[in-house]
Amino acid sequence: MATVLLAGGGTAGHVEPALALAEELRSRGHCVLLLGTATGAESTLVPARGFELLLIDKVVLPRGMSTELLTLVPRVQRAIATVRRYITERSVDVVVGFGGYVALPAYLAARGKLPYVVFSYDSKVGVANRIGAGGTRWRASAQPGGLANASVTGVPLRMSLVSLDRSANRKPAADYFGLDSQLPTLLVFGGSLGAQRLNRTLVSSAAYIRSMGWQVLHIAGRRNVEDLAASVAVGAGEGPAWVTLPYVDRMDYAYSIADFILSRSGAMTCAELACVGVPAALVPYAVGNGEQEANAAPLVASGGHLLILDRDLTEERLIERVGVVMREPSTLRAMTIAAQSYARSGHIRDGASRLADLVEQAERGAR
């Protein structure tokens, strides 16, 4: 059996697919190690799932000209040296990268020494994956039209979502969060770090949402202390339940209780929505290369999801777009049917297995 080093860190959106692949590889008898930093989501998620985390220094690639460019090369070189030491000491056979600042030093450390696999989530490929793809023939993409000359594997998803029975889990999910299983529920989250614009627009719209008889599960993000406090204060008022949490590991329960979702449209979020079939209003994060808007496009085209641009997200706009779903049960039913139909439309659900197959091919090809 092989020793596989998975490089994916920063947000849960980078870590969760790596962990889904890790669990699949471990079930096949491989030794799996994960590479990350002490400050990313991986620092807690990886040990909690029973995997060993190997640490490197955080090396963020500047998006433009800045003073950080002056120190970039030596910092990358130090990170590469650390990864090469891990590869030697732990007898690593193959490396898998999931993009981002953790993956780049892993790609460069493996180049010319052992096989490595580049996995890309987004329809617009990031800098680290573009650099990494130039040195390997083992490439995987979550969707067609992403990384060039890549096998389309879909996104590795945790089994609790792939096999999710939302109806059967609704009552246990309501009990878990302290919600009422009979009331419609709005789930709001902005990724593992939260999203200030979503948080604050939600809180300013609280009176309207509660007047519609909807309860709220708000995952505000660990870093947004002020937003957490404001949302908790709303929850103390009169009306349907309003539960505020910094982070939720049981997203299977969150999706089970949700009737409608307000969220960002990161690649991982969109893959999960496509799998579980819950309608949503998607608000793409405006920073970057337009990846999140591109991620949202097929979901919006399905008819089960709405698009609200970040610059347009105000209390008035939220009430206008999401309010119609709350006011008109027929609209919610139609969107739910469309979202569920999209989830059943041949969407790739075995991404972890497909990517594990490619990893094993890469390892065998190096023998």
C-alpha positions as CSV (number, residue, x, y, z in Angstrom):
1,M,0.0,0.0,0.0
2,A,1.1,3.6,-0.7
3,T,1.8,6.5,1.6
4,V,-0.1,9.5,0.2
5,L,0.4,13.2,1.2
6,L,-2.6,15.4,0.7
7,A,-2.0,19.2,0.5
8,G,-5.1,21.3,1.2
9,G,-5.6,24.0,3.8
10,G,-6.9,27.4,4.7
11,T,-10.7,27.2,4.7
12,A,-13.0,24.2,5.2
13,G,-13.7,24.4,1.5
14,H,-10.2,23.3,0.8
15,V,-9.9,20.9,3.7
16,E,-13.2,18.9,3.5
17,P,-12.5,17.5,0.0
18,A,-9.0,16.5,1.1
19,L,-10.6,14.7,4.1
20,A,-13.2,13.0,2.0
21,L,-10.4,11.6,-0.2
22,A,-8.3,10.7,2.9
23,E,-11.2,8.6,4.2
24,E,-11.6,6.9,0.9
25,L,-7.9,6.1,0.6
26,R,-7.7,4.9,4.2
27,S,-10.6,2.6,3.6
28,R,-8.5,1.1,0.7
29,G,-5.5,0.4,3.1
30,H,-3.3,3.4,2.2
31,C,-1.4,5.5,4.7
32,V,-2.6,9.0,4.5
33,L,-0.9,12.2,5.8
34,L,-2.2,15.8,5.4
35,L,-0.2,18.9,4.9
36,G,-1.3,22.3,6.2
37,T,-0.6,25.2,8.5
38,A,-1.1,25.9,12.2
39,T,-3.6,28.7,11.5
40,G,-5.9,27.2,8.8
41,A,-9.1,25.2,9.3
42,E,-7.1,22.0,8.9
43,S,-5.4,22.6,12.3
44,T,-8.6,21.5,14.0
45,L,-10.5,19.5,11.3
46,V,-7.7,17.1,10.4
47,P,-6.9,15.8,14.0
48,A,-10.6,15.6,14.7
49,R,-11.0,13.1,11.8
50,G,-8.2,11.0,13.1
51,F,-5.5,12.0,10.6
52,E,-1.9,13.3,11.1
53,L,-1.3,16.9,10.1
54,L,2.2,17.8,8.9
55,L,2.9,21.6,9.3
56,I,4.5,24.1,7.0
57,D,4.7,27.9,7.2
58,K,1.9,29.8,5.5
59,V,2.9,31.2,2.1
60,V,0.2,33.3,0.5
61,L,0.6,34.2,-3.2
62,P,0.1,38.0,-3.6
63,R,-2.7,38.8,-6.1
64,G,-0.8,41.9,-7.4
65,M,2.3,43.9,-7.0
66,S,3.2,44.4,-3.3
67,T,6.1,44.4,-0.8
68,E,5.2,40.7,-0.1
69,L,6.7,39.8,-3.5
70,L,10.2,40.7,-2.1
71,T,10.0,37.9,0.4
72,L,7.9,35.5,-1.6
73,V,10.8,33.4,-3.1
74,P,12.7,32.7,0.1
75,R,9.4,31.8,1.9
76,V,8.4,29.4,-0.9
77,Q,11.9,27.9,-0.9
78,R,11.7,27.2,2.9
79,A,8.2,25.7,2.5
80,I,9.5,23.4,-0.4
81,A,12.4,22.3,1.8
82,T,10.1,21.4,4.6
83,V,7.8,19.3,2.3
84,R,10.8,17.5,0.8
85,R,12.0,16.6,4.3
86,Y,8.5,15.1,5.0
87,I,8.6,13.2,1.7
88,T,11.9,11.6,2.6
89,E,11.2,11.0,6.3
90,R,7.8,9.5,5.8
91,S,8.6,7.7,2.5
92,V,5.8,9.4,0.6
93,D,4.8,7.7,-2.7
94,V,2.4,10.2,-4.2
95,V,1.3,13.8,-3.5
96,V,-2.2,15.2,-4.1
97,G,-2.8,19.0,-4.1
98,F,-6.1,20.8,-3.8
99,G,-5.0,24.3,-4.8
100,G,-4.2,27.2,-2.6
101,Y,-1.1,28.2,-0.6
102,V,-0.5,24.8,0.9
103,A,-0.6,23.0,-2.4
104,L,2.1,25.1,-4.3
105,P,5.1,24.1,-2.2
106,A,3.9,20.5,-2.3
107,Y,3.7,20.5,-6.1
108,L,7.2,22.0,-6.4
109,A,8.7,19.6,-3.8
110,A,7.3,16.6,-5.7
111,R,8.1,17.8,-9.2
112,G,10.7,15.5,-10.8
113,K,10.9,13.3,-7.7
114,L,7.6,11.5,-7.4
115,P,4.1,11.5,-9.0
116,Y,1.6,14.2,-7.9
117,V,-2.0,14.8,-8.7
118,V,-3.5,18.3,-9.1
119,F,-7.2,18.7,-8.2
120,S,-9.1,21.8,-9.2
121,Y,-12.5,22.7,-7.9
122,D,-13.3,25.9,-9.8
123,S,-14.2,26.5,-13.4
124,K,-11.5,29.2,-13.2
125,V,-8.2,27.5,-12.3
126,G,-6.2,29.2,-9.5
127,V,-2.5,30.2,-9.7
128,A,-1.1,27.3,-7.6
129,N,-2.9,24.7,-9.7
130,R,-1.9,26.4,-13.0
131,I,1.7,26.2,-11.9
132,G,1.4,22.6,-10.5
133,A,-0.4,21.3,-13.6
134,G,2.6,22.2,-15.8
135,G,4.7,19.4,-14.2
136,T,2.3,16.5,-14.1
137,R,0.0,14.5,-16.3
138,W,-2.2,13.5,-13.3
139,R,-4.9,16.1,-13.3
140,A,-8.4,16.1,-11.9
141,S,-11.2,18.6,-12.2
142,A,-14.5,18.9,-10.4
143,Q,-16.3,19.8,-13.6
144,P,-15.8,19.9,-17.4
145,G,-14.2,23.0,-18.7
146,G,-12.0,23.5,-15.7
147,L,-8.4,22.4,-15.6
148,A,-7.1,21.5,-19.1
149,N,-6.5,17.8,-19.9
150,A,-7.9,16.7,-16.6
151,S,-10.1,13.7,-15.6
152,V,-13.5,14.9,-14.5
153,T,-14.0,13.3,-11.1
154,G,-16.5,15.6,-9.4
155,V,-15.8,17.0,-5.9
156,P,-14.9,14.5,-3.1
157,L,-17.8,14.8,-0.6
158,R,-18.1,13.3,2.8
159,M,-20.2,10.2,2.9
160,S,-22.7,11.7,5.3
161,L,-23.8,14.1,2.5
162,V,-23.7,11.7,-0.4
163,S,-26.0,9.3,1.4
164,L,-28.1,12.0,3.2
165,D,-31.8,11.3,3.8
166,R,-33.1,14.8,4.6
167,S,-36.6,13.7,5.5
168,A,-35.4,11.0,8.0
169,N,-32.9,13.4,9.5
170,R,-35.1,16.4,9.9
171,K,-36.4,15.7,13.4
172,P,-33.0,14.6,14.8
173,A,-31.5,17.7,13.1
174,A,-34.1,20.0,14.7
175,D,-33.4,18.4,18.2
176,Y,-29.7,18.8,17.6
177,F,-29.9,22.6,16.9
178,G,-32.9,23.4,19.2
179,L,-35.3,24.1,16.4
180,D,-38.8,23.2,15.5
181,S,-39.1,20.5,12.8
182,Q,-42.5,21.8,11.8
183,L,-41.4,25.3,11.0
184,P,-39.7,26.5,7.8
185,T,-36.0,27.1,8.3
186,L,-33.6,29.5,6.7
187,L,-30.0,28.3,6.9
188,V,-27.4,31.1,6.5
189,F,-23.6,30.6,6.2
190,G,-20.7,32.1,4.4
191,G,-18.2,29.3,4.5
192,S,-16.1,28.2,7.5
193,L,-14.8,31.8,8.1
194,G,-18.2,33.4,7.7
195,A,-19.1,36.4,5.6
196,Q,-19.7,39.8,7.2
197,R,-21.9,41.1,4.4
198,L,-24.3,38.1,4.7
199,N,-24.2,38.2,8.5
200,R,-25.1,41.9,8.7
201,T,-27.7,41.9,6.0
202,L,-29.4,38.9,7.7
203,V,-29.5,40.7,11.1
204,S,-30.9,43.9,9.6
205,S,-33.7,41.8,7.9
206,A,-34.5,39.8,11.1
207,A,-37.8,41.5,11.8
208,Y,-39.2,40.7,8.3
209,I,-37.9,37.1,8.4
210,R,-39.6,36.4,11.7
211,S,-42.8,38.1,10.6
212,M,-43.0,35.5,7.9
213,G,-42.9,32.7,10.5
214,W,-39.5,31.4,9.5
215,Q,-36.9,30.2,12.0
216,V,-33.2,30.8,11.3
217,L,-30.0,28.7,11.7
218,H,-27.2,31.2,11.3
219,I,-23.6,29.9,11.0
220,A,-21.8,33.3,11.4
221,G,-18.1,32.2,11.3
222,R,-15.5,31.9,14.0
223,R,-13.8,35.1,13.2
224,N,-16.8,37.4,13.1
225,V,-17.2,38.1,16.9
226,E,-19.3,41.3,16.5
227,D,-21.6,39.6,13.9
228,L,-22.0,36.6,16.3
229,A,-23.0,38.9,19.1
230,A,-25.5,40.9,17.0
231,S,-27.1,37.7,15.8
232,V,-27.3,36.2,19.3
233,A,-29.0,39.4,20.4
234,V,-31.6,39.0,17.7
235,G,-32.1,35.4,18.8
236,A,-33.0,36.6,22.3
237,G,-36.0,38.5,20.9
238,E,-39.6,37.3,20.4
239,G,-40.6,35.1,17.5
240,P,-39.6,31.8,15.9
241,A,-36.3,30.3,17.0
242,W,-33.1,32.0,15.8
243,V,-30.0,29.9,16.5
244,T,-26.5,31.4,16.0
245,L,-23.4,29.3,15.9
246,P,-19.7,30.1,15.0
247,Y,-19.2,26.9,13.1
248,V,-21.1,23.6,12.4
249,D,-19.4,20.3,11.8
250,R,-22.7,18.4,11.3
251,M,-23.6,20.0,7.9
252,D,-25.7,16.9,7.2
253,Y,-28.0,18.0,10.0
254,A,-27.9,21.7,8.8
255,Y,-28.9,20.7,5.3
256,S,-31.6,18.4,6.7
257,I,-33.4,21.1,8.6
258,A,-33.0,23.8,5.9
259,D,-35.9,24.6,3.6
260,F,-34.0,27.5,2.0
261,I,-30.3,28.7,2.2
262,L,-28.5,32.0,1.9
263,S,-24.8,31.4,1.3
264,R,-21.7,32.2,-0.7
265,S,-21.0,30.1,-3.7
266,G,-17.6,28.6,-3.1
267,A,-16.9,25.4,-5.1
268,M,-17.4,23.2,-2.1
269,T,-20.7,24.8,-1.1
270,C,-22.0,24.5,-4.7
271,A,-21.0,20.8,-4.9
272,E,-22.8,20.2,-1.6
273,L,-25.9,22.0,-2.7
274,A,-25.9,20.1,-6.0
275,C,-25.7,16.9,-3.9
276,V,-28.4,17.5,-1.3
277,G,-30.9,19.4,-3.4
278,V,-31.8,22.3,-1.1
279,P,-32.7,25.6,-2.9
280,A,-30.6,28.6,-2.1
281,A,-29.9,32.3,-2.8
282,L,-26.2,32.4,-3.8
283,V,-24.1,35.5,-3.1
284,P,-20.7,35.1,-4.9
285,Y,-17.8,36.6,-3.0
286,A,-16.6,39.6,-5.1
287,V,-12.9,39.2,-4.5
288,G,-10.9,36.9,-6.8
289,N,-11.2,36.0,-10.5
290,G,-14.9,35.6,-10.6
291,E,-14.7,31.9,-9.5
292,Q,-17.7,32.0,-7.2
293,E,-20.1,33.6,-9.8
294,A,-19.0,30.9,-12.3
295,N,-19.5,28.2,-9.7
296,A,-23.1,29.4,-9.1
297,A,-24.0,29.6,-12.8
298,P,-25.2,26.0,-13.4
299,L,-27.1,25.9,-10.1
300,V,-28.9,29.1,-11.0
301,A,-29.6,27.8,-14.5
302,S,-31.3,24.8,-12.9
303,G,-34.1,27.0,-11.6
304,G,-33.6,25.8,-8.0
305,H,-31.3,28.7,-7.0
306,L,-31.2,32.5,-7.1
307,L,-28.2,34.8,-7.7
308,I,-27.7,38.0,-5.8
309,L,-24.5,39.9,-6.6
310,D,-22.5,41.0,-3.5
311,R,-22.8,44.6,-4.4
312,D,-26.6,44.3,-4.5
313,L,-27.0,42.5,-1.2
314,T,-28.9,45.0,1.0
315,E,-31.8,44.5,3.4
316,E,-34.2,45.7,0.7
317,R,-32.8,43.3,-1.9
318,L,-32.8,40.4,0.4
319,I,-36.4,40.9,1.3
320,E,-37.3,41.3,-2.4
321,R,-35.6,38.2,-3.6
322,V,-35.8,35.8,-0.6
323,G,-39.0,37.3,0.7
324,V,-41.0,35.9,-2.2
325,V,-39.9,32.4,-1.3
326,M,-41.0,33.0,2.3
327,R,-44.4,34.6,1.3
328,E,-45.3,32.1,-1.5
329,P,-45.2,28.4,-0.6
330,S,-45.7,27.6,-4.3
331,T,-42.5,29.4,-5.2
332,L,-40.5,27.5,-2.5
333,R,-42.0,24.2,-3.7
334,A,-41.1,24.9,-7.3
335,M,-37.5,25.8,-6.4
336,T,-37.2,22.8,-4.2
337,I,-38.4,20.5,-7.0
338,A,-35.9,22.1,-9.4
339,A,-33.0,21.8,-6.9
340,Q,-33.9,18.1,-6.2
341,S,-34.2,17.4,-9.9
342,Y,-30.8,18.9,-10.5
343,A,-29.3,16.8,-7.6
344,R,-30.7,13.6,-9.4
345,S,-29.6,14.6,-12.9
346,G,-26.5,12.4,-13.1
347,H,-24.5,14.8,-11.0
348,I,-21.2,13.1,-9.9
349,R,-21.7,11.9,-6.3
350,D,-18.7,9.5,-6.1
351,G,-16.0,12.1,-6.5
352,A,-13.9,10.7,-3.6
353,S,-13.8,7.2,-5.2
354,R,-13.0,8.6,-8.7
355,L,-10.2,10.7,-7.4
356,A,-8.8,7.8,-5.3
357,D,-8.7,5.7,-8.5
358,L,-6.6,8.4,-10.2
359,V,-4.2,8.6,-7.2
360,E,-3.7,4.9,-7.3
361,Q,-3.1,5.1,-11.1
362,A,-0.4,7.8,-10.5
363,E,1.3,5.7,-7.8
364,R,1.3,2.6,-10.0
365,G,2.6,4.6,-13.0
366,A,5.7,5.5,-11.0
367,R,6.7,2.0,-10.2
